[in-house]
Amino acid sequence: MDEKAHTILQLGGHELVFRQPAVEPDLDRLVSFFRQLSSEQRNYLRYDVTEAGPCRQRLEQLDGKDHWRLVAEQDGEIIGDATMDREPFGWTRHVAELRAVVNPSYLHLGVGPTLFRELAAIGNRAGIELLFTEVMADQTELVAALEKSGFVKEAVRKRYAKDLRGQSHDVIIMSNDLEAVWRRLADLIEETDMRGGMEG
């Protein structure tokens, strides 16, 4: 997928559009997407992107070189958002961090794995070799989904994060080679398509 292009995919009988967002016309739409998440989901957001300022800053970072982002849409409504970032200099230019948030009503369609797969394809062309992500330890369902997507637990950082309520959480670092994750995501999406949507 060209990061500037729109990709239309059929997932579980639904036609979804995957594309790169921009400040215009997507800032307000993204803020609305994050505000519609449950209070529990919003509590796990690294940045308070329910406010326009931080959300705009993240959108303005996008450069197609070290910072990438894709949204998933159905009928013009954003239902998922994913980012991939790497340090522009130094000895970790082959490493990128993935993060995704999906409207719970669409999790069964495999939106998260599809967003990750599309970003992994972009990362492959950009010379990225290793993917990682960080999640709070009590996000057990997300940890299980990431393991299913090919990520493996690498380390735990004790009391490393504070949520929006100010509570401390252990953070799990999960990673794997890009190609290994890509292959597993492709398998997951094929299974979703064959079954008309994953359960759960």
The 8 nearest C-alpha neighbors of each residue, nearest first, counted from 0:
[[1, 2, 117, 121, 120, 6, 4, 5],
 [0, 2, 4, 3, 121, 5, 6, 18],
 [1, 3, 4, 0, 19, 18, 121, 63],
 [4, 2, 1, 19, 5, 18, 0, 63],
 [5, 3, 1, 2, 18, 6, 0, 19],
 [4, 6, 18, 17, 16, 7, 3, 19],
 [7, 5, 17, 16, 4, 18, 8, 0],
 [6, 8, 16, 15, 17, 5, 14, 9],
 [9, 7, 15, 14, 10, 6, 16, 17],
 [8, 10, 14, 13, 12, 15, 11, 7],
 [11, 9, 13, 12, 108, 192, 8, 14],
 [10, 12, 195, 196, 13, 108, 192, 9],
 [11, 13, 10, 9, 195, 14, 196, 192],
 [14, 12, 10, 9, 11, 15, 73, 8],
 [13, 15, 9, 8, 10, 73, 12, 7],
 [16, 14, 73, 8, 72, 7, 13, 9],
 [15, 17, 7, 72, 71, 6, 8, 18],
 [18, 16, 71, 6, 70, 5, 7, 69],
 [19, 17, 5, 69, 70, 4, 20, 6],
 [18, 20, 69, 68, 2, 3, 70, 21],
 [21, 19, 25, 18, 69, 70, 68, 22],
 [22, 20, 23, 25, 58, 24, 19, 26],
 [23, 21, 26, 25, 24, 58, 55, 59],
 [24, 22, 25, 21, 26, 20, 27, 28],
 [23, 25, 22, 26, 21, 27, 28, 20],
 [26, 24, 28, 23, 22, 21, 27, 29],
 [27, 25, 22, 29, 28, 24, 23, 30],
 [28, 26, 30, 29, 25, 31, 51, 24],
 [27, 29, 25, 31, 26, 30, 32, 77],
 [30, 28, 32, 26, 31, 27, 25, 33],
 [29, 31, 27, 49, 33, 32, 28, 34],
 [30, 32, 34, 28, 29, 33, 27, 35],
 [33, 31, 29, 35, 30, 34, 28, 77],
 [32, 34, 30, 35, 36, 49, 31, 29],
 [33, 35, 31, 49, 36, 32, 30, 41],
 [36, 34, 32, 33, 31, 37, 102, 30],
 [37, 35, 33, 34, 40, 41, 38, 102],
 [36, 38, 40, 39, 41, 35, 34, 42],
 [37, 39, 41, 40, 42, 36, 34, 35],
 [40, 38, 42, 37, 41, 43, 36, 44],
 [41, 39, 37, 42, 43, 38, 36, 44],
 [42, 40, 38, 44, 43, 39, 36, 37],
 [41, 43, 39, 163, 40, 44, 162, 38],
 [44, 42, 41, 40, 162, 45, 39, 163],
 [45, 43, 41, 46, 42, 47, 40, 162],
 [44, 46, 43, 47, 162, 42, 163, 48],
 [47, 45, 44, 48, 53, 54, 49, 43],
 [48, 46, 49, 50, 44, 53, 45, 54],
 [47, 49, 54, 50, 53, 46, 30, 51],
 [48, 50, 30, 34, 47, 33, 51, 54],
 [51, 49, 48, 52, 47, 53, 54, 30],
 [50, 52, 54, 53, 55, 30, 49, 48],
 [51, 53, 55, 54, 50, 56, 48, 57],
 [54, 52, 56, 55, 48, 51, 50, 57],
 [53, 55, 48, 51, 57, 52, 56, 58],
 [56, 54, 58, 52, 57, 53, 51, 59],
 [57, 55, 53, 59, 58, 54, 52, 60],
 [56, 58, 60, 54, 55, 59, 53, 61],
 [59, 57, 55, 60, 56, 61, 22, 21],
 [58, 60, 56, 57, 61, 55, 22, 21],
 [61, 59, 57, 58, 62, 56, 66, 67],
 [62, 60, 66, 59, 67, 58, 63, 68],
 [61, 63, 64, 66, 60, 65, 67, 59],
 [62, 64, 67, 66, 61, 65, 2, 3],
 [65, 63, 62, 66, 125, 67, 61, 87],
 [64, 66, 85, 84, 87, 63, 62, 67],
 [67, 65, 84, 61, 62, 63, 83, 64],
 [68, 66, 83, 61, 63, 82, 84, 65],
 [67, 69, 82, 81, 19, 83, 70, 20],
 [70, 68, 19, 18, 81, 80, 20, 17],
 [69, 71, 80, 79, 18, 17, 19, 81],
 [70, 72, 17, 79, 16, 78, 77, 80],
 [73, 71, 77, 16, 76, 78, 15, 75],
 [72, 74, 15, 76, 75, 16, 77, 14],
 [75, 73, 76, 72, 15, 14, 16, 77],
 [74, 76, 73, 72, 77, 16, 15, 71],
 [77, 75, 72, 73, 74, 78, 28, 71],
 [78, 76, 72, 71, 79, 32, 75, 70],
 [77, 79, 102, 72, 71, 101, 76, 73],
 [80, 78, 101, 71, 70, 100, 77, 102],
 [79, 81, 70, 100, 99, 69, 71, 101],
 [82, 80, 99, 69, 98, 68, 114, 100],
 [83, 81, 68, 98, 67, 97, 99, 69],
 [82, 84, 97, 67, 96, 66, 95, 68],
 [85, 83, 66, 95, 96, 65, 67, 82],
 [86, 84, 95, 65, 94, 87, 92, 96],
 [85, 87, 88, 92, 91, 65, 84, 89],
 [86, 88, 65, 85, 92, 89, 64, 91],
 [89, 87, 86, 92, 90, 91, 85, 65],
 [90, 88, 91, 92, 87, 86, 93, 85],
 [89, 91, 92, 88, 93, 86, 94, 87],
 [92, 90, 94, 93, 89, 86, 88, 85],
 [93, 91, 94, 90, 86, 89, 88, 85],
 [92, 94, 127, 128, 91, 126, 129, 95],
 [95, 93, 129, 91, 92, 127, 130, 85],
 [96, 94, 85, 130, 84, 83, 131, 129],
 [95, 97, 131, 84, 132, 83, 130, 85],
 [98, 96, 83, 132, 82, 131, 95, 130],
 [97, 99, 82, 81, 132, 83, 96, 100],
 [100, 98, 81, 80, 82, 111, 101, 97],
 [99, 101, 80, 79, 81, 102, 98, 111],
 [102, 100, 79, 103, 78, 111, 80, 106],
 [101, 103, 78, 104, 105, 79, 36, 106],
 [104, 102, 106, 105, 101, 36, 107, 78],
 [103, 105, 102, 106, 107, 101, 78, 108],
 [106, 104, 103, 107, 108, 102, 110, 101],
 [105, 107, 103, 108, 109, 104, 110, 101],
 [106, 108, 197, 198, 105, 109, 199, 196],
 [109, 107, 196, 106, 110, 105, 11, 10],
 [108, 110, 112, 107, 111, 106, 113, 188],
 [111, 109, 113, 108, 112, 106, 114, 105],
 [110, 112, 114, 113, 109, 115, 101, 99],
 [113, 111, 115, 114, 109, 110, 184, 116],
 [114, 112, 116, 110, 115, 111, 117, 109],
 [115, 113, 111, 117, 116, 112, 110, 118],
 [114, 116, 112, 118, 113, 117, 119, 111],
 [117, 115, 119, 113, 118, 114, 181, 184],
 [118, 116, 120, 114, 119, 115, 113, 0],
 [119, 117, 121, 115, 120, 116, 122, 114],
 [118, 120, 122, 116, 121, 117, 115, 123],
 [121, 119, 123, 117, 118, 122, 116, 124],
 [122, 120, 118, 124, 119, 123, 125, 117],
 [123, 121, 119, 125, 127, 124, 120, 118],
 [122, 124, 120, 126, 125, 121, 127, 119],
 [123, 125, 121, 122, 126, 120, 127, 119],
 [126, 124, 122, 123, 127, 121, 64, 65],
 [127, 125, 123, 124, 93, 122, 128, 92],
 [128, 126, 93, 122, 123, 125, 94, 129],
 [127, 129, 93, 177, 176, 94, 126, 130],
 [130, 128, 176, 94, 177, 175, 127, 93],
 [131, 129, 95, 174, 177, 175, 96, 94],
 [132, 130, 174, 96, 173, 97, 95, 175],
 [131, 133, 96, 97, 173, 172, 174, 98],
 [134, 132, 172, 171, 173, 170, 135, 131],
 [135, 133, 171, 170, 136, 132, 172, 138],
 [134, 136, 170, 137, 138, 169, 171, 168],
 [137, 135, 170, 138, 169, 171, 134, 139],
 [136, 138, 139, 135, 168, 169, 134, 140],
 [139, 137, 141, 136, 135, 140, 142, 134],
 [138, 140, 142, 137, 141, 143, 136, 135],
 [141, 139, 143, 142, 138, 144, 137, 145],
 [140, 142, 144, 143, 138, 139, 145, 134],
 [143, 141, 139, 145, 140, 144, 146, 138],
 [142, 144, 146, 140, 141, 145, 147, 139],
 [145, 143, 141, 147, 146, 142, 140, 148],
 [144, 146, 148, 142, 147, 143, 150, 141],
 [147, 145, 150, 143, 149, 148, 144, 151],
 [146, 148, 144, 145, 149, 143, 150, 183],
 [149, 147, 145, 146, 184, 183, 150, 144],
 [148, 150, 180, 146, 147, 183, 145, 151],
 [149, 151, 146, 174, 175, 145, 173, 148],
 [152, 150, 173, 174, 146, 153, 175, 149],
 [153, 151, 173, 172, 154, 174, 171, 150],
 [152, 154, 173, 172, 151, 174, 155, 171],
 [155, 153, 172, 171, 152, 156, 173, 170],
 [154, 156, 171, 170, 172, 157, 169, 153],
 [157, 155, 170, 159, 169, 171, 158, 154],
 [156, 158, 169, 159, 155, 170, 168, 160],
 [159, 157, 169, 168, 167, 160, 156, 170],
 [158, 160, 157, 156, 169, 170, 168, 167],
 [161, 159, 168, 167, 158, 162, 169, 170],
 [162, 160, 167, 166, 165, 168, 163, 159],
 [161, 163, 165, 164, 166, 42, 43, 160],
 [162, 164, 42, 165, 161, 43, 166, 44],
 [165, 163, 162, 166, 42, 161, 167, 43],
 [164, 166, 161, 162, 163, 167, 160, 42],
 [165, 167, 161, 162, 164, 168, 163, 160],
 [168, 166, 161, 158, 160, 165, 162, 159],
 [169, 167, 158, 160, 135, 161, 159, 170],
 [168, 170, 157, 158, 136, 156, 159, 135],
 [169, 171, 135, 156, 136, 134, 155, 159],
 [172, 170, 155, 134, 133, 136, 154, 135],
 [173, 171, 133, 154, 153, 132, 152, 155],
 [174, 172, 152, 151, 153, 132, 131, 150],
 [175, 173, 131, 150, 130, 151, 132, 153],
 [174, 176, 150, 130, 129, 177, 151, 180],
 [177, 175, 129, 179, 178, 128, 130, 180],
 [176, 178, 129, 180, 128, 179, 130, 181],
 [177, 179, 181, 180, 176, 182, 128, 123],
 [180, 178, 182, 176, 181, 177, 183, 149],
 [181, 179, 149, 183, 177, 178, 182, 184],
 [180, 182, 178, 184, 179, 183, 116, 177],
 [183, 181, 185, 179, 184, 180, 178, 186],
 [184, 182, 186, 180, 185, 181, 149, 148],
 [185, 183, 187, 181, 186, 182, 148, 112],
 [184, 186, 182, 188, 183, 187, 181, 189],
 [187, 185, 183, 189, 184, 188, 190, 182],
 [188, 186, 184, 190, 189, 185, 191, 183],
 [187, 189, 191, 185, 190, 186, 184, 192],
 [188, 190, 192, 186, 191, 187, 193, 185],
 [189, 191, 187, 193, 188, 192, 194, 186],
 [192, 190, 196, 188, 197, 194, 189, 193],
 [191, 193, 195, 189, 190, 194, 11, 10],
 [194, 192, 190, 191, 195, 189, 196, 11],
 [195, 193, 191, 192, 196, 190, 197, 11],
 [194, 196, 11, 192, 193, 191, 12, 197],
 [197, 195, 11, 191, 108, 194, 107, 192],
 [198, 196, 107, 191, 108, 199, 109, 194],
 [197, 199, 107, 196, 108, 106, 191, 194],
 [198, 107, 197, 106, 108, 196, 103, 109]]
